[in-house]
Amino acid sequence: MQTSDVVIIGAGLSGLRAAQLLGQRGWHVIVLDRHAEVGGRLASRNVDGYVIDEGFQLVNPSYPELRATKVLETVELRPFEASLLTLTNGRRQLFSDPRASLRGALSPFVRGGLSFSDARRLGSLGFRCGFAPIRGILRRPDESTWEGFAHTGISPRAMNDVVRPFLRGTLLDDQLESSWHFTQLVLRSFVRGRPGTFADGVVALPRAMARQLDSTVLKLDEEVISVTPTRVVTNRDEYESRAVVLATDATDAARLGTDTTVAWRAQTTWWIAAPKIVASPILHIDLDEPLLTSVLDVSAVARERAPTNASLVAAPAVGALHERSLDARVLESVARTYDVATSELSIIERTVVERALPATPPPLRLNRPQRRGEIFLAGDYLQTPSIQGALVSGRRAAQAILAALT
């Protein structure tokens, strides 16, 4: 039997954030996780010299709660360019943040992709999401993302050629049925920061957070069997504490006795070995291949993730796609995107993540209760399905414990 002030079940971002804040207050914390690595859904591994993630995930440094952890001061985030390149009928079109590239911002007009009216509306929306107070975004009634964009007056052509192709991969939502409030918060993060990756994969983020936990005991590869408000039993030991936090996803929380339920959105990612691609740190969208949400040369900013003279390309899609017959379509799209032969490409692995993101239908519900009975909860399903949401839920769980027990 081991004792502590708090036992946290789950070493994902929400559990690590709760442990960080409780540890800063001098509390003794034990974190348990059934996996052999911290991170939860943020997982990476090396396959034949290529560092792939378990699903396609980028990190946005603009998240306020991420900045509050100070973890990015200890691990280098490699940002991608603030640009999007679409490909259709052999024609390539670049869309860039005008603050980063005036040429890229003007390109859609020169080549006839966007009307000035659409560009003005998109720019106005981006400015409003990026710099208006969040309470202003949340004050109006919520609706679906598709309805929200329609009410801005953006044309169907811009919706189908730019907005939907970009957001379907971000939200894992082909029909843009997700909360408009949530999508505006997502757009806010893109306006304020440039997403990136790490040399060691996305798992570098939770690993760096774990290194900050000087007084916390991490116990990995340990399966939790039963939970009460002050007692946890695992396949290896028993723990008593003043409080227990379930910092798992909603499905695992329900398995351990809570009444939490969510609908999940799945994601499939093809990780592809390619010949070394020059100057390609830009998100690509092949509009002629609706299967994929995007194509990205991950090694363009993190050379360590691929062998010398090779590139690592991520090609994500919405849904749990297991059919081998789809592989040829993916390779053809990647070959078209980078103008290489399909014979030069090979699939390293296909990762299928059934529980990639909790669905966020309108209305968006922020700050959900952090307790079920006497057990405390943490997880992105209580906030927003994002790194920001996971970290905020961890903070709120720690605050709830401090308020209840001090």
C-alpha positions, -999 to 999 in steps of 0.1 A, spaced: 0 0 0 13 35 -10 0 68 2 0 103 -12 -20 135 -13 -34 129 -47 -34 100 -72 -39 110 -108 -49 83 -133 -36 92 -167 -3 107 -178 -16 126 -207 -15 164 -209 -44 170 -185 -30 147 -158 5 161 -162 -8 197 -159 -28 189 -127 3 172 -113 25 202 -122 2 227 -104 -3 205 -73 34 198 -71 41 235 -72 19 238 -41 40 212 -23 15 183 -26 27 147 -30 13 133 -62 14 99 -78 5 96 -115 -5 62 -129 -8 52 -165 -13 18 -182 10 28 -211 48 25 -210 52 62 -220 36 95 -209 14 114 -233 -19 96 -237 -30 104 -273 2 122 -280 24 93 -289 54 88 -312 77 60 -322 107 52 -344 101 29 -373 132 21 -393 147 56 -388 114 75 -393 98 91 -363 60 88 -367 32 100 -345 2 79 -335 -21 100 -357 -14 134 -373 -9 161 -346 7 195 -347 13 218 -317 3 255 -317 25 277 -295 -3 303 -292 -23 283 -267 -24 304 -235 -24 273 -212 5 258 -231 25 290 -226 16 290 -189 33 256 -184 66 272 -197 73 238 -213 82 253 -247 111 270 -230 127 235 -226 120 218 -259 123 233 -294 91 236 -315 98 236 -352 71 257 -369 58 252 -404 52 281 -428 19 301 -424 8 290 -459 -15 265 -476 -10 252 -511 -39 236 -530 -36 214 -561 -64 208 -586 -63 199 -622 -26 203 -623 -28 239 -610 -12 249 -577 -25 278 -557 -7 293 -526 -26 309 -498 -5 328 -472 -9 349 -442 -4 384 -455 16 392 -425 42 366 -436 40 369 -474 24 396 -494 32 377 -526 14 346 -512 -15 367 -501 -20 382 -536 -15 349 -554 -51 338 -551 -63 369 -569 -37 368 -596 -45 332 -604 -83 337 -600 -89 314 -570 -106 338 -546 -126 369 -552 -116 401 -533 -150 399 -515 -142 364 -502 -107 374 -492 -120 405 -474 -145 384 -455 -120 357 -446 -95 384 -435 -122 401 -414 -131 368 -398 -95 360 -390 -89 394 -375 -121 392 -354 -113 356 -342 -76 365 -336 -79 397 -317 -115 402 -303 -121 391 -267 -131 355 -264 -162 364 -245 -173 383 -277 -170 351 -297 -190 331 -272 -217 357 -265 -236 350 -297 -258 318 -301 -238 288 -313 -244 270 -345 -226 246 -369 -194 257 -385 -209 255 -419 -238 278 -408 -213 301 -392 -193 306 -423 -224 309 -444 -236 338 -422 -203 356 -429 -213 358 -466 -184 337 -479 -192 322 -513 -199 285 -519 -168 284 -541 -145 297 -514 -161 273 -489 -155 243 -511 -121 253 -524 -105 267 -493 -125 266 -461 -139 231 -460 -107 214 -473 -86 231 -446 -110 227 -416 -122 191 -423 -87 179 -413 -84 202 -383 -119 193 -369 -120 157 -383 -154 167 -396 -163 164 -433 -196 182 -430 -184 210 -407 -211 201 -382 -188 211 -353 -195 240 -330 -190 274 -346 -178 287 -313 -151 260 -312 -140 266 -348 -136 303 -341 -113 295 -311 -94 272 -335 -90 300 -360 -79 323 -332 -50 299 -324 -40 299 -361 -40 337 -363 -19 340 -332 6 311 -337 23 289 -363 18 251 -356 49 230 -356 64 197 -345 94 184 -326 125 165 -335 114 135 -314 77 137 -325 47 150 -307 55 129 -277 83 154 -269 57 177 -254 44 154 -226 79 141 -221 91 177 -214 62 183 -191 70 151 -172 106 163 -167 92 194 -149 76 172 -122 104 170 -97 83 159 -67 57 137 -86 60 100 -88 53 86 -122 43 49 -124 39 37 -160 28 4 -175 4 -1 -146 -33 -9 -152 -59 6 -129 -85 -20 -119 -108 -1 -95 -112 35 -82 -129 51 -52 -126 87 -41 -96 78 -18 -84 45 -31 -70 31 -63 -62 -6 -70 -39 -15 -99 -25 -48 -112 6 -41 -92 -3 -22 -60 -28 -3 -40 -29 35 -33 -46 56 -7 -49 94 -10 -69 124 -1 -82 128 -37 -83 109 -69 -83 124 -104 -95 105 -135 -74 122 -162 -83 98 -189 -105 102 -220 -142 100 -215 -144 63 -226 -118 51 -201 -134 73 -174 -167 55 -180 -149 22 -178 -137 31 -143 -171 39 -131 -181 75 -141 -211 84 -163 -191 103 -188 -199 97 -225 -188 114 -257 -190 107 -294 -156 102 -310 -141 113 -343 -115 90 -359 -84 97 -379 -62 76 -402 -27 87 -412 -5 72 -438 32 78 -430 52 77 -462 89 75 -470 98 98 -499 130 110 -516 143 141 -499 120 170 -508 135 205 -510 119 235 -494 85 221 -485 74 232 -450 39 240 -463 6 222 -458 -6 208 -491 -42 199 -500 -49 178 -531 -85 189 -540 -86 161 -566 -83 135 -539 -111 139 -513 -98 110 -493 -70 130 -477 -73 161 -456 -38 172 -463 -2 162 -471 27 175 -452 65 169 -453 71 166 -415 108 163 -420 110 197 -437 112 213 -403 124 183 -383 152 166 -403 158 142 -374 125 125 -381 138 109 -414 170 93 -425 195 113 -445 185 119 -481 148 109 -473 117 127 -463 88 117 -439 54 127 -453 22 125 -433 -11 120 -452 -41 121 -428 -77 114 -435 -110 116 -416 -124 83 -402 -111 48 -394 -99 36 -428 -86 0 -428 -90 -9 -465 -57 -17 -481 -72 -7 -515 -69 29 -504 -31 28 -503 -27 33 -540 -49 64 -540 -28 79 -512 5 72 -529 -8 87 -561 -19 119 -543 14 123 -525 33 117 -558 12 143 -575 17 168 -546 55 166 -547 59 158 -584 76 124 -578 70 90 -591 48 66 -570 77 41 -574 98 64 -552 73 63 -524 67 36 -498 42 34 -469 60 31 -436 28 25 -416 -8 34 -415 -20 46 -380 -57 43 -373 -69 62 -342 -105 54 -334 -106 79 -305 -87 108 -320 -109 138 -309 -141 141 -290 -169 155 -312 -180 191 -305 -215 196 -317 -231 230 -310 -237 243 -284 -201 243 -272 -200 235 -235 -169 249 -217 -160 245 -181 -180 213 -175 -181 200 -139 -147 186 -128 -162 161 -104 -184 131 -105 -195 125 -70 -162 127 -50 -139 118 -78 -122 146 -97 -120 146 -135 -97 160 -161 -96 156 -199 -101 176 -231 -137 164 -234 -145 187 -205 -133 218 -224 -123 216 -261 -107 188 -281 -73 203 -282 -40 206 -264 -54 239 -249 -85 221 -237 -66 192 -221 -43 216 -202 -71 238 -190 -90 208 -177 -59 197 -158 -56 232 -143 -92 233 -133 -90 198 -117 -60 210 -96 -79 241 -86 -110 221 -76 -89 199 -54 -71 228 -37 -105 245 -31 -120 213 -17 -92 201 5 -75 233 18 
